[in-house]
Amino acid sequence: MAATTLTDRAILRLSGEDVRGFVNGLVTQEVTGPLPVWAGLLTPQGKCLFDFLVWEDRDDLLLDCEAEAADDLNKRLTIYRLRRPIRIERDDSLAVHWSPAGEGGLPDPRLAALGRRWLAPTDEPANGWLEHRLRLGVCEGRAELGELLWLECNAAELNGVSFSKGCFVGQENTARMNWRSKVNRRLLVVETDRPGPRTRIAYPELGLAVEHRRIDDLAGAIVPGWLQAGITA
């Protein structure tokens, strides 16, 4: 068996009447067009609660999400569902797969350099995804993104927000920050073996940490080209 399964991911399946319209009214990216896309579900203040990739399976939507957050995401979506005839359930028949190169799957919608991604039954665990992602400066999951303003999570640069779609939870503050170009802090991957007061999570085995910093304090940070353009704009 190929070693491509991302064991820290899970799939939520959403099915039912106008499921795309339901999800589109909640999340930061357009899901009524081509998929997959990367999106967030925010607080009304525009802070990240969950991030995920949205895929399609005929009329259903599949959320490729953090496994540890899957049950909480399900509960949150259920709150918004109200009386809509929409079913939300974990789909353990599918897993998320990744390869740093090749022709299988589709390019990661956040950044092509992240590699190829697809959904299929489980095989052997993939190796190297965490360091590959972090070395490219890309953050994900609640430990890294949780409760930060969505644009501070580099969502605009990583195709995680649409400013032309209809409403979504947290849109007002997110749009205001974008139009005023007031994103003064950013989530950054830093090369360090000594976590500091700005560290959100450290990966000592990799010599890396994720930190929330002001854009005038980038010492030691990995600032790839895709992020540099946003910081200096």
N, CA and C atoms as a LAMMPS dump frame, in Angstrom:
ITEM: TIMESTEP
0
ITEM: NUMBER OF ATOMS
699
ITEM: BOX BOUNDS ff ff ff
-5.0000000000000000e+02 5.0000000000000000e+02
-5.0000000000000000e+02 5.0000000000000000e+02
-5.0000000000000000e+02 5.0000000000000000e+02
ITEM: ATOMS id mol type element x y z
1 1 1 N 0.835 -1.206 0
2 1 2 C 0 0 0
3 1 3 C 0.866 1.251 0
4 2 1 N 0.376 2.299 -0.667
5 2 2 C 1.114 3.562 -0.696
6 2 3 C 1.017 4.255 0.649
7 3 1 N 2.078 4.971 1.015
8 3 2 C 2.096 5.704 2.283
9 3 3 C 1.714 7.153 2.014
10 4 1 N 0.407 7.396 1.914
11 4 2 C -0.067 8.738 1.551
12 4 3 C -1.142 9.294 2.482
13 5 1 N -1.617 8.524 3.451
14 5 2 C -2.739 8.967 4.289
15 5 3 C -2.284 9.98 5.342
16 6 1 N -3.01 11.088 5.416
17 6 2 C -2.792 12.082 6.477
18 6 3 C -3.672 11.681 7.653
19 7 1 N -3.077 11.057 8.636
20 7 2 C -3.843 10.46 9.738
21 7 3 C -4.414 11.495 10.7
22 8 1 N -3.983 12.744 10.588
23 8 2 C -4.521 13.787 11.455
24 8 3 C -5.721 14.493 10.839
25 9 1 N -6.244 13.956 9.721
26 9 2 C -7.388 14.558 9.045
27 9 3 C -8.588 13.622 9.1
28 10 1 N -9.782 14.198 8.947
29 10 2 C -11.026 13.431 8.913
30 10 3 C -11.95 14.068 7.881
31 11 1 N -12.996 13.333 7.512
32 11 2 C -13.955 13.799 6.512
33 11 3 C -15.337 13.927 7.146
34 12 1 N -15.942 15.106 6.996
35 12 2 C -17.355 15.298 7.323
36 12 3 C -18.132 15.368 6.015
37 13 1 N -19.186 14.585 5.926
38 13 2 C -20.034 14.591 4.732
39 13 3 C -21.316 15.376 5.03
40 14 1 N -21.628 16.317 4.172
41 14 2 C -22.851 17.098 4.282
42 14 3 C -23.709 16.808 3.063
43 15 1 N -24.945 16.426 3.303
44 15 2 C -25.841 16.08 2.204
45 15 3 C -27.234 16.612 2.501
46 16 1 N -28.001 16.798 1.438
47 16 2 C -29.368 17.259 1.608
48 16 3 C -29.693 18.432 0.718
49 17 1 N -30.864 18.973 0.904
50 17 2 C -31.381 20.041 0.047
51 17 3 C -30.544 21.319 0.154
52 18 1 N -30.073 21.805 -0.984
53 18 2 C -29.301 23.048 -1.087
54 18 3 C -28.137 23.081 -0.099
55 19 1 N -27.393 21.979 -0.027
56 19 2 C -26.29 21.92 0.927
57 19 3 C -25.195 22.929 0.563
58 20 1 N -25.007 23.177 -0.718
59 20 2 C -23.996 24.165 -1.106
60 20 3 C -24.392 25.565 -0.657
61 21 1 N -25.663 25.898 -0.805
62 21 2 C -26.126 27.203 -0.361
63 21 3 C -25.976 27.373 1.138
64 22 1 N -26.262 26.307 1.876
65 22 2 C -26.119 26.332 3.335
66 22 3 C -24.681 26.615 3.73
67 23 1 N -23.727 25.843 3.18
68 23 2 C -22.322 26.02 3.541
69 23 3 C -21.792 27.352 3.029
70 24 1 N -22.232 27.742 1.836
71 24 2 C -21.728 28.985 1.249
72 24 3 C -22.081 30.201 2.086
73 25 1 N -23.2 30.134 2.78
74 25 2 C -23.608 31.254 3.618
75 25 3 C -22.873 31.337 4.938
76 26 1 N -22.029 30.343 5.23
77 26 2 C -21.316 30.289 6.504
78 26 3 C -19.822 30.529 6.377
79 27 1 N -19.197 29.998 5.323
80 27 2 C -17.743 29.921 5.263
81 27 3 C -17.149 31.028 4.4
82 28 1 N -15.837 31.187 4.513
83 28 2 C -15.159 32.355 3.951
84 28 3 C -14.889 32.284 2.454
85 29 1 N -14.974 31.113 1.865
86 29 2 C -14.673 30.967 0.444
87 29 3 C -15.902 30.466 -0.306
88 30 1 N -15.935 30.745 -1.588
89 30 2 C -17.059 30.341 -2.443
90 30 3 C -17.056 28.83 -2.661
91 31 1 N -18.172 28.163 -2.332
92 31 2 C -18.249 26.717 -2.516
93 31 3 C -19.279 26.32 -3.561
94 32 1 N -19.849 27.297 -4.274
95 32 2 C -20.814 26.973 -5.318
96 32 3 C -20.149 26.843 -6.679
97 33 1 N -18.834 27.07 -6.737
98 33 2 C -18.084 26.935 -7.971
99 33 3 C -17.156 25.738 -7.923
100 34 1 N -16.035 25.808 -8.64
101 34 2 C -15.087 24.682 -8.669
102 34 3 C -14.503 24.391 -7.287
103 35 1 N -14.369 23.112 -6.99
104 35 2 C -13.803 22.648 -5.723
105 35 3 C -12.649 21.694 -6.016
106 36 1 N -11.695 21.533 -5.08
107 36 2 C -11.725 21.969 -3.679
108 36 3 C -11.291 23.419 -3.495
109 37 1 N -11.699 23.962 -2.35
110 37 2 C -11.221 25.258 -1.88
111 37 3 C -10.869 25.123 -0.403
112 38 1 N -10.031 26.04 0.071
113 38 2 C -9.736 26.127 1.499
114 38 3 C -10.604 27.223 2.078
115 39 1 N -11.221 26.98 3.225
116 39 2 C -12.145 27.942 3.82
117 39 3 C -12.063 27.881 5.333
118 40 1 N -12.619 28.908 5.954
119 40 2 C -12.701 28.949 7.404
120 40 3 C -14.126 29.178 7.857
121 41 1 N -14.423 28.704 9.041
122 41 2 C -15.662 29.033 9.736
123 41 3 C -15.254 29.902 10.913
124 42 1 N -15.758 31.135 10.937
125 42 2 C -15.273 32.149 11.867
126 42 3 C -16.298 32.48 12.938
127 43 1 N -15.843 33.216 13.944
128 43 2 C -16.746 33.845 14.891
129 43 3 C -17.355 35.076 14.225
130 44 1 N -18.406 35.654 14.793
131 44 2 C -18.942 36.889 14.219
132 44 3 C -17.922 38.023 14.183
133 45 1 N -16.896 37.956 15.021
134 45 2 C -15.846 38.974 15.04
135 45 3 C -14.755 38.725 13.998
136 46 1 N -14.861 37.622 13.265
137 46 2 C -13.892 37.326 12.218
138 46 3 C -12.705 36.509 12.669
139 47 1 N -12.809 35.839 13.818
140 47 2 C -11.716 35.004 14.306
141 47 3 C -11.95 33.545 13.932
142 48 1 N -10.862 32.841 13.685
143 48 2 C -10.949 31.47 13.174
144 48 3 C -11.396 30.485 14.254
145 49 1 N -12.433 29.733 13.941
146 49 2 C -12.848 28.607 14.77
147 49 3 C -12.356 27.291 14.169
148 50 1 N -12.541 27.14 12.854
149 50 2 C -12.154 25.922 12.149
150 50 3 C -11.676 26.293 10.748
151 51 1 N -10.739 25.521 10.228
152 51 2 C -10.381 25.638 8.817
153 51 3 C -10.455 24.256 8.191
154 52 1 N -10.716 24.205 6.896
155 52 2 C -10.91 22.92 6.217
156 52 3 C -10.867 23.146 4.711
157 53 1 N -10.671 22.045 3.986
158 53 2 C -10.83 22.048 2.541
159 53 3 C -12.2 21.487 2.219
160 54 1 N -12.859 22.073 1.237
161 54 2 C -14.193 21.646 0.841
162 54 3 C -14.094 20.949 -0.514
163 55 1 N -14.561 19.685 -0.559
164 55 2 C -14.578 18.876 -1.775
165 55 3 C -16.03 18.572 -2.129
166 56 1 N -16.234 18.059 -3.346
167 56 2 C -17.571 17.639 -3.743
168 56 3 C -17.582 16.155 -4.068
169 57 1 N -18.71 15.534 -3.786
170 57 2 C -18.959 14.145 -4.173
171 57 3 C -20.382 14.098 -4.709
172 58 1 N -20.511 14.323 -6.014
173 58 2 C -21.817 14.498 -6.653
174 58 3 C -22.565 15.646 -5.96
175 59 1 N -23.698 15.39 -5.323
176 59 2 C -24.457 16.477 -4.71
177 59 3 C -24.003 16.786 -3.287
178 60 1 N -23.149 15.947 -2.72
179 60 2 C -22.69 16.14 -1.344
180 60 3 C -21.444 17.019 -1.298
181 61 1 N -21.215 17.622 -0.141
182 61 2 C -19.965 18.311 0.138
183 61 3 C -19.199 17.524 1.192
184 62 1 N -17.887 17.472 1.025
185 62 2 C -17.009 16.78 1.965
186 62 3 C -16.048 17.788 2.554
187 63 1 N -15.99 17.849 3.873
188 63 2 C -15.072 18.756 4.562
189 63 3 C -13.872 17.966 5.051
190 64 1 N -12.734 18.3 4.504
191 64 2 C -11.429 17.711 4.85
192 64 3 C -10.894 18.554 6
193 65 1 N -11.068 18.05 7.23
194 65 2 C -10.814 18.866 8.413
195 65 3 C -9.854 18.168 9.378
196 66 1 N -9.431 18.909 10.367
197 66 2 C -8.575 18.38 11.426
198 66 3 C -9.348 17.301 12.19
199 67 1 N -8.778 16.121 12.344
200 67 2 C -9.494 15.019 12.985
201 67 3 C -9.927 15.364 14.407
202 68 1 N -9.06 16.015 15.159
203 68 2 C -9.381 16.346 16.547
204 68 3 C -10.507 17.366 16.653
205 69 1 N -10.749 18.11 15.578
206 69 2 C -11.783 19.135 15.598
207 69 3 C -13.074 18.696 14.927
208 70 1 N -13.098 17.487 14.346
209 70 2 C -14.232 17.074 13.52
210 70 3 C -15.549 17.068 14.289
211 71 1 N -15.562 16.536 15.492
212 71 2 C -16.809 16.471 16.253
213 71 3 C -17.294 17.872 16.629
214 72 1 N -16.37 18.753 17.009
215 72 2 C -16.761 20.12 17.355
216 72 3 C -17.266 20.877 16.129
217 73 1 N -16.642 20.651 14.985
218 73 2 C -17.115 21.281 13.756
219 73 3 C -18.512 20.784 13.411
220 74 1 N -18.742 19.504 13.564
221 74 2 C -20.067 18.937 13.324
222 74 3 C -21.105 19.627 14.216
223 75 1 N -20.805 19.772 15.477
224 75 2 C -21.744 20.409 16.415
225 75 3 C -22.014 21.857 16.022
226 76 1 N -20.964 22.556 15.601
227 76 2 C -21.133 23.963 15.222
228 76 3 C -22.022 24.088 13.986
229 77 1 N -21.783 23.253 13.006
230 77 2 C -22.602 23.289 11.798
231 77 3 C -24.049 22.912 12.107
232 78 1 N -24.227 21.985 13.034
233 78 2 C -25.577 21.568 13.413
234 78 3 C -26.358 22.721 14.03
235 79 1 N -25.664 23.582 14.775
236 79 2 C -26.317 24.764 15.351
237 79 3 C -26.873 25.652 14.242
238 80 1 N -26.093 25.846 13.184
239 80 2 C -26.517 26.705 12.078
240 80 3 C -27.567 26.032 11.185
241 81 1 N -27.611 24.729 11.205
242 81 2 C -28.529 23.996 10.322
243 81 3 C -29.985 24.298 10.631
244 82 1 N -30.301 24.459 11.909
245 82 2 C -31.675 24.685 12.354
246 82 3 C -32.572 23.56 11.836
247 83 1 N -33.621 23.906 11.065
248 83 2 C -34.562 22.887 10.582
249 83 3 C -34.313 22.484 9.13
250 84 1 N -33.186 22.897 8.572
251 84 2 C -32.907 22.524 7.182
252 84 3 C -32.743 21.004 7.055
253 85 1 N -33.229 20.432 5.955
254 85 2 C -33.106 18.974 5.747
255 85 3 C -31.699 18.613 5.261
256 86 1 N -30.73 18.844 6.109
257 86 2 C -29.331 18.595 5.778
258 86 3 C -28.748 17.622 6.802
259 87 1 N -28.024 16.649 6.299
260 87 2 C -27.404 15.65 7.164
261 87 3 C -25.91 15.923 7.255
262 88 1 N -25.367 15.866 8.472
263 88 2 C -23.949 16.108 8.718
264 88 3 C -23.408 14.917 9.492
265 89 1 N -22.422 14.23 8.926
266 89 2 C -21.908 13.038 9.59
267 89 3 C -20.457 12.796 9.195
268 90 1 N -19.749 12.15 10.068
269 90 2 C -18.37 11.777 9.771
270 90 3 C -18.377 10.59 8.805
271 91 1 N -17.515 10.66 7.799
272 91 2 C -17.427 9.597 6.799
273 91 3 C -16.082 8.892 6.949
274 92 1 N -16.091 7.779 7.678
275 92 2 C -14.852 7.053 7.932
276 92 3 C -14.462 6.127 6.781
277 93 1 N -15.27 6.093 5.727
278 93 2 C -14.906 5.28 4.569
279 93 3 C -13.853 5.975 3.703
280 94 1 N -13.63 7.261 3.953
281 94 2 C -12.665 8.024 3.189
282 94 3 C -11.601 8.612 4.096
283 95 1 N -10.421 8.793 3.534
284 95 2 C -9.321 9.455 4.234
285 95 3 C -8.741 10.51 3.306
286 96 1 N -7.952 11.402 3.881
287 96 2 C -7.261 12.434 3.103
288 96 3 C -5.871 11.922 2.761
289 97 1 N -5.5 12.081 1.507
290 97 2 C -4.209 11.601 1.029
291 97 3 C -3.385 12.761 0.483
292 98 1 N -2.06 12.607 0.58
293 98 2 C -1.146 13.666 0.139
294 98 3 C 0.108 13.066 -0.47
295 99 1 N 0.593 13.741 -1.495
296 99 2 C 1.885 13.413 -2.079
297 99 3 C 2.573 14.725 -2.426
298 100 1 N 3.877 14.842 -2.159
299 100 2 C 4.563 16.108 -2.454
300 100 3 C 4.692 16.388 -3.941
301 101 1 N 4.518 15.375 -4.765
302 101 2 C 4.646 15.545 -6.214
303 101 3 C 3.852 14.447 -6.901
304 102 1 N 3.9 14.436 -8.228
305 102 2 C 3.198 13.399 -8.979
306 102 3 C 2.004 13.951 -9.714
307 103 1 N 1.206 13.054 -10.263
308 103 2 C 0.066 13.446 -11.079
309 103 3 C -1.264 13.048 -10.45
310 104 1 N -1.237 12.329 -9.331
311 104 2 C -2.48 11.93 -8.681
312 104 3 C -3.137 13.09 -7.957
313 105 1 N -4.444 13.004 -7.793
314 105 2 C -5.155 14.016 -7.037
315 105 3 C -5.161 15.374 -7.703
316 106 1 N -5.305 16.416 -6.879
317 106 2 C -5.368 17.791 -7.35
318 106 3 C -4.394 18.648 -6.56
319 107 1 N -3.936 19.749 -7.123
320 107 2 C -3.051 20.637 -6.372
321 107 3 C -3.77 21.2 -5.148
322 108 1 N -3.05 21.335 -4.058
323 108 2 C -3.627 21.953 -2.864
324 108 3 C -4.084 23.366 -3.224
325 109 1 N -5.346 23.719 -2.958
326 109 2 C -5.848 25.033 -3.377
327 109 3 C -5.209 26.205 -2.647
328 110 1 N -4.549 25.95 -1.537
329 110 2 C -3.871 27.034 -0.829
330 110 3 C -2.605 27.47 -1.556
331 111 1 N -1.814 26.48 -1.968
332 111 2 C -0.501 26.746 -2.537
333 111 3 C -0.075 25.495 -3.298
334 112 1 N 0.209 25.63 -4.581
335 112 2 C 0.553 24.46 -5.385
336 112 3 C 1.776 23.734 -4.852
337 113 1 N 2.718 24.483 -4.248
338 113 2 C 3.939 23.855 -3.735
339 113 3 C 3.663 22.897 -2.582
340 114 1 N 2.492 22.956 -1.977
341 114 2 C 2.145 22.018 -0.911
342 114 3 C 2.024 20.591 -1.428
343 115 1 N 1.763 20.434 -2.716
344 115 2 C 1.681 19.107 -3.293
345 115 3 C 0.282 18.747 -3.734
346 116 1 N 0.059 17.464 -3.93
347 116 2 C -1.196 16.937 -4.451
348 116 3 C -2.021 16.321 -3.325
349 117 1 N -3.331 16.406 -3.445
350 117 2 C -4.228 15.97 -2.381
351 117 3 C -5.429 15.263 -3.004
352 118 1 N -5.929 14.205 -2.345
353 118 2 C -7.11 13.515 -2.837
354 118 3 C -7.771 12.761 -1.688
355 119 1 N -8.987 12.292 -1.94
356 119 2 C -9.761 11.536 -0.959
357 119 3 C -9.945 10.113 -1.47
358 120 1 N -9.71 9.144 -0.6
359 120 2 C -9.814 7.732 -0.96
360 120 3 C -9.784 6.923 0.331
361 121 1 N -10.062 5.608 0.267
362 121 2 C -9.933 4.78 1.473
363 121 3 C -8.515 4.853 2.053
364 122 1 N -8.403 4.564 3.317
365 122 2 C -7.144 4.673 4.045
366 122 3 C -6.085 3.716 3.501
367 123 1 N -4.826 4.202 3.474
368 123 2 C -3.696 3.314 3.243
369 123 3 C -2.665 3.599 4.342
370 124 1 N -1.399 3.405 4.066
371 124 2 C -0.376 3.619 5.086
372 124 3 C -0.184 5.116 5.366
373 125 1 N 0.23 5.482 6.602
374 125 2 C 0.418 6.891 6.944
375 125 3 C 1.501 7.565 6.099
376 126 1 N 1.223 8.798 5.713
377 126 2 C 2.201 9.595 4.967
378 126 3 C 3.302 10.069 5.896
379 127 1 N 4.467 10.3 5.342
380 127 2 C 5.605 10.84 6.085
381 127 3 C 6.023 12.181 5.49
382 128 1 N 6.317 13.131 6.371
383 128 2 C 6.909 14.375 5.916
384 128 3 C 5.974 15.539 5.687
385 129 1 N 4.651 15.317 5.821
386 129 2 C 3.705 16.393 5.542
387 129 3 C 3.892 17.585 6.466
388 130 1 N 4.014 17.371 7.757
389 130 2 C 4.09 18.474 8.705
390 130 3 C 5.261 19.4 8.39
391 131 1 N 6.455 18.84 8.244
392 131 2 C 7.608 19.69 7.961
393 131 3 C 7.49 20.332 6.587
394 132 1 N 7.002 19.611 5.614
395 132 2 C 6.812 20.169 4.275
396 132 3 C 5.92 21.405 4.328
397 133 1 N 4.805 21.288 5.026
398 133 2 C 3.863 22.406 5.146
399 133 3 C 4.482 23.595 5.868
400 134 1 N 5.108 23.311 7.007
401 134 2 C 5.661 24.393 7.812
402 134 3 C 6.817 25.103 7.112
403 135 1 N 7.661 24.377 6.412
404 135 2 C 8.78 24.994 5.702
405 135 3 C 8.301 25.934 4.6
406 136 1 N 7.071 25.715 4.142
407 136 2 C 6.471 26.617 3.155
408 136 3 C 5.731 27.772 3.814
409 137 1 N 5.744 27.814 5.159
410 137 2 C 5.117 28.909 5.882
411 137 3 C 3.618 28.817 6.001
412 138 1 N 3.044 27.634 5.766
413 138 2 C 1.592 27.467 5.776
414 138 3 C 1.142 26.876 7.11
415 139 1 N 0.164 27.52 7.725
416 139 2 C -0.358 27.07 9.024
417 139 3 C -1.776 26.546 8.856
418 140 1 N -2.172 25.631 9.744
419 140 2 C -3.525 25.077 9.721
420 140 3 C -3.864 24.519 11.092
421 141 1 N -5.152 24.309 11.334
422 141 2 C -5.595 23.658 12.566
423 141 3 C -5.755 24.622 13.731
424 142 1 N -6.504 24.171 14.728
425 142 2 C -6.851 25.054 15.84
426 142 3 C -5.655 25.482 16.675
427 143 1 N -4.676 24.593 16.859
428 143 2 C -3.52 24.966 17.675
429 143 3 C -2.738 26.112 17.047
430 144 1 N -2.756 26.196 15.732
431 144 2 C -2.003 27.234 15.034
432 144 3 C -2.866 28.454 14.706
433 145 1 N -4.095 28.228 14.25
434 145 2 C -4.943 29.322 13.765
435 145 3 C -5.996 29.787 14.765
436 146 1 N -6.348 28.954 15.706
437 146 2 C -7.527 29.169 16.529
438 146 3 C -7.601 30.52 17.212
439 147 1 N -8.776 31.172 17.059
440 147 2 C -9.103 32.445 17.703
441 147 3 C -8.265 33.624 17.21
442 148 1 N -7.613 33.47 16.076
443 148 2 C -6.929 34.603 15.448
444 148 3 C -7.813 35.154 14.332
445 149 1 N -7.683 36.444 14.064
446 149 2 C -8.408 37.028 12.948
447 149 3 C -8.007 36.326 11.657
448 150 1 N -8.985 36.044 10.814
449 150 2 C -8.762 35.198 9.647
450 150 3 C -7.696 35.762 8.704
451 151 1 N -7.659 37.069 8.523
452 151 2 C -6.651 37.638 7.627
453 151 3 C -5.265 37.588 8.254
454 152 1 N -5.164 37.543 9.573
455 152 2 C -3.869 37.375 10.224
456 152 3 C -3.336 35.953 10.038
457 153 1 N -4.22 35.036 9.644
458 153 2 C -3.819 33.658 9.348
459 153 3 C -3.359 33.506 7.903
460 154 1 N -3.162 34.636 7.221
461 154 2 C -2.695 34.657 5.826
462 154 3 C -3.719 34.058 4.875
463 155 1 N -4.994 34.199 5.22
464 155 2 C -6.055 33.593 4.42
465 155 3 C -6.169 34.208 3.034
466 156 1 N -5.967 35.509 2.913
467 156 2 C -6.083 36.136 1.596
468 156 3 C -5.003 35.62 0.655
469 157 1 N -3.783 35.491 1.164
470 157 2 C -2.665 35.038 0.334
471 157 3 C -2.773 33.556 -0.022
472 158 1 N -3.475 32.779 0.792
473 158 2 C -3.605 31.338 0.573
474 158 3 C -4.981 30.956 0.017
475 159 1 N -5.654 31.931 -0.601
476 159 2 C -6.921 31.663 -1.301
477 159 3 C -8.009 31.148 -0.367
478 160 1 N -8.006 31.63 0.872
479 160 2 C -8.972 31.159 1.852
480 160 3 C -10.126 32.095 2.108
481 161 1 N -10.269 33.133 1.277
482 161 2 C -11.378 34.07 1.485
483 161 3 C -11.754 34.688 0.15
484 162 1 N -13.048 34.87 -0.041
485 162 2 C -13.561 35.579 -1.212
486 162 3 C -14.223 36.864 -0.741
487 163 1 N -13.807 37.981 -1.333
488 163 2 C -14.409 39.263 -0.979
489 163 3 C -15.518 39.649 -1.95
490 164 1 N -15.845 38.734 -2.87
491 164 2 C -16.905 39.024 -3.839
492 164 3 C -18.12 38.12 -3.663
493 165 1 N -18.01 37.1 -2.779
494 165 2 C -19.14 36.205 -2.556
495 165 3 C -20.171 36.878 -1.647
496 166 1 N -21.243 36.191 -1.39
497 166 2 C -22.243 36.696 -0.462
498 166 3 C -21.745 36.643 0.97
499 167 1 N -22.64 36.872 1.901
500 167 2 C -22.275 36.967 3.312
501 167 3 C -21.729 35.653 3.846
502 168 1 N -20.884 35.772 4.87
503 168 2 C -20.432 34.631 5.655
504 168 3 C -20.248 35.086 7.088
505 169 1 N -20.189 34.179 8.002
506 169 2 C -20.02 34.536 9.41
507 169 3 C -18.668 35.227 9.583
508 170 1 N -18.675 36.432 10.177
509 170 2 C -17.445 37.186 10.381
510 170 3 C -17.048 38.059 9.22
511 171 1 N -17.916 38.173 8.218
512 171 2 C -17.559 38.912 7.005
513 171 3 C -17.295 40.395 7.256
514 172 1 N -18.092 41.021 8.083
515 172 2 C -17.995 42.473 8.233
516 172 3 C -16.602 42.911 8.687
517 173 1 N -16.099 42.31 9.737
518 173 2 C -14.784 42.703 10.234
519 173 3 C -13.681 42.276 9.275
520 174 1 N -13.848 41.107 8.655
521 174 2 C -12.845 40.624 7.703
522 174 3 C -12.745 41.555 6.509
523 175 1 N -13.884 41.955 5.968
524 175 2 C -13.882 42.867 4.821
525 175 3 C -13.321 44.225 5.2
526 176 1 N -13.649 44.704 6.391
527 176 2 C -13.142 46.007 6.826
528 176 3 C -11.619 46.002 6.913
529 177 1 N -11.066 44.94 7.482
530 177 2 C -9.609 44.843 7.572
531 177 3 C -8.973 44.827 6.187
532 178 1 N -9.611 44.143 5.263
533 178 2 C -9.051 44.05 3.913
534 178 3 C -9.074 45.398 3.206
535 179 1 N -10.201 46.069 3.241
536 179 2 C -10.319 47.341 2.519
537 179 3 C -9.428 48.41 3.133
538 180 1 N -9.208 48.347 4.431
539 180 2 C -8.352 49.342 5.091
540 180 3 C -6.887 48.924 5.121
541 181 1 N -6.605 47.719 4.614
542 181 2 C -5.233 47.186 4.604
543 181 3 C -4.609 47.234 5.991
544 182 1 N -5.4 46.879 6.997
545 182 2 C -4.919 46.923 8.374
546 182 3 C -4.734 45.505 8.923
547 183 1 N -3.792 44.785 8.35
548 183 2 C -3.41 43.475 8.862
549 183 3 C -2.01 43.642 9.431
550 184 1 N -1.958 44.08 10.675
551 184 2 C -0.686 44.461 11.29
552 184 3 C 0.043 43.294 11.947
553 185 1 N -0.645 42.186 12.105
554 185 2 C -0.026 40.994 12.691
555 185 3 C -0.241 39.817 11.751
556 186 1 N 0.703 38.884 11.818
557 186 2 C 0.638 37.715 10.944
558 186 3 C 1.028 36.46 11.708
559 187 1 N 0.497 35.344 11.235
560 187 2 C 0.906 34.048 11.746
561 187 3 C 2.103 33.591 10.927
562 188 1 N 3.194 33.261 11.612
563 188 2 C 4.454 32.962 10.953
564 188 3 C 5.064 31.686 11.5
565 189 1 N 5.778 30.994 10.643
566 189 2 C 6.582 29.847 11.071
567 189 3 C 7.994 30.36 11.316
568 190 1 N 8.55 30.012 12.476
569 190 2 C 9.844 30.539 12.909
570 190 3 C 10.804 29.384 13.163
571 191 1 N 12.034 29.559 12.749
572 191 2 C 13.068 28.565 13.043
573 191 3 C 13.626 28.851 14.427
574 192 1 N 13.308 27.986 15.376
575 192 2 C 13.752 28.179 16.756
576 192 3 C 13.615 26.872 17.519
577 193 1 N 14.454 26.695 18.531
578 193 2 C 14.294 25.574 19.453
579 193 3 C 13.956 26.076 20.855
580 194 1 N 13.605 27.374 20.925
581 194 2 C 13.254 27.984 22.213
582 194 3 C 11.938 28.742 22.074
583 195 1 N 10.817 28.108 22.381
584 195 2 C 9.532 28.801 22.306
585 195 3 C 9.525 30.044 23.184
586 196 1 N 8.903 31.097 22.682
587 196 2 C 8.827 32.354 23.414
588 196 3 C 7.4 32.756 23.708
589 197 1 N 7.198 33.972 24.201
590 197 2 C 5.862 34.414 24.604
591 197 3 C 4.877 34.536 23.44
592 198 1 N 5.384 34.644 22.207
593 198 2 C 4.489 34.768 21.05
594 198 3 C 4.227 33.426 20.379
595 199 1 N 4.811 32.367 20.918
596 199 2 C 4.668 31.041 20.322
597 199 3 C 3.291 30.462 20.605
598 200 1 N 2.617 30.011 19.555
599 200 2 C 1.332 29.34 19.707
600 200 3 C 1.514 27.838 19.861
601 201 1 N 2.424 27.27 19.096
602 201 2 C 2.749 25.853 19.221
603 201 3 C 4.169 25.656 18.698
604 202 1 N 4.915 24.786 19.369
605 202 2 C 6.299 24.498 18.97
606 202 3 C 6.413 23.06 18.498
607 203 1 N 7.296 22.859 17.547
608 203 2 C 7.611 21.528 17.035
609 203 3 C 9.115 21.326 17.222
610 204 1 N 9.552 21.01 18.451
611 204 2 C 10.989 20.929 18.742
612 204 3 C 11.725 19.892 17.916
613 205 1 N 11.032 18.829 17.511
614 205 2 C 11.678 17.807 16.698
615 205 3 C 12.052 18.321 15.311
616 206 1 N 11.416 19.435 14.907
617 206 2 C 11.71 20.046 13.609
618 206 3 C 12.495 21.349 13.739
619 207 1 N 12.654 21.829 14.973
620 207 2 C 13.298 23.123 15.177
621 207 3 C 12.454 24.268 14.663
622 208 1 N 11.122 24.103 14.733
623 208 2 C 10.197 25.101 14.203
624 208 3 C 9.111 25.414 15.228
625 209 1 N 8.531 26.597 15.091
626 209 2 C 7.406 27 15.933
627 209 3 C 6.513 27.918 15.116
628 210 1 N 5.266 28.018 15.525
629 210 2 C 4.319 28.943 14.905
630 210 3 C 4.088 30.084 15.877
631 211 1 N 4.294 31.298 15.391
632 211 2 C 4.179 32.479 16.253
633 211 3 C 3.274 33.528 15.613
634 212 1 N 2.65 34.325 16.476
635 212 2 C 1.779 35.419 16.06
636 212 3 C 2.548 36.712 16.311
637 213 1 N 2.958 37.374 15.23
638 213 2 C 3.857 38.523 15.368
639 213 3 C 3.368 39.737 14.601
640 214 1 N 3.867 40.889 15.017
641 214 2 C 3.672 42.107 14.247
642 214 3 C 4.523 42.014 12.975
643 215 1 N 4.072 42.669 11.919
644 215 2 C 4.772 42.564 10.644
645 215 3 C 6.088 43.335 10.632
646 216 1 N 6.358 44.124 11.668
647 216 2 C 7.657 44.793 11.759
648 216 3 C 8.628 44.002 12.645
649 217 1 N 8.256 42.752 12.966
650 217 2 C 9.1 41.905 13.812
651 217 3 C 9.169 40.515 13.184
652 218 1 N 10.007 40.384 12.169
653 218 2 C 10.065 39.139 11.404
654 218 3 C 11.359 38.365 11.61
655 219 1 N 12.148 38.732 12.608
656 219 2 C 13.439 38.071 12.817
657 219 3 C 13.262 36.574 13.031
658 220 1 N 13.982 35.784 12.244
659 220 2 C 13.945 34.333 12.37
660 220 3 C 12.766 33.672 11.705
661 221 1 N 11.845 34.462 11.139
662 221 2 C 10.638 33.902 10.542
663 221 3 C 10.902 33.423 9.116
664 222 1 N 10.192 32.388 8.723
665 222 2 C 10.184 31.945 7.335
666 222 3 C 9.17 32.801 6.588
667 223 1 N 9.645 33.602 5.656
668 223 2 C 8.769 34.509 4.9
669 223 3 C 8.913 34.176 3.421
670 224 1 N 8.151 33.197 2.943
671 224 2 C 8.243 32.813 1.526
672 224 3 C 7.676 33.901 0.624
673 225 1 N 7.925 33.764 -0.665
674 225 2 C 7.493 34.785 -1.605
675 225 3 C 6.005 35.065 -1.577
676 226 1 N 5.195 34.023 -1.433
677 226 2 C 3.752 34.236 -1.446
678 226 3 C 3.299 35.109 -0.278
679 227 1 N 4.013 35.054 0.849
680 227 2 C 3.646 35.857 2.021
681 227 3 C 4.301 37.23 1.975
682 228 1 N 5.515 37.307 1.47
683 228 2 C 6.228 38.575 1.394
684 228 3 C 5.409 39.601 0.633
685 229 1 N 4.781 39.184 -0.447
686 229 2 C 3.996 40.108 -1.244
687 229 3 C 2.862 40.714 -0.431
688 230 1 N 2.221 39.908 0.423
689 230 2 C 1.129 40.426 1.236
690 230 3 C 1.58 41.348 2.334
691 231 1 N 2.729 41.066 2.912
692 231 2 C 3.234 41.884 4.02
693 231 3 C 3.699 43.248 3.528
694 232 1 N 4.279 43.299 2.335
695 232 2 C 4.841 44.555 1.84
696 232 3 C 3.856 45.345 0.988
697 233 1 N 2.663 44.772 0.742
698 233 2 C 1.696 45.462 -0.116
699 233 3 C 1.225 46.78 0.519
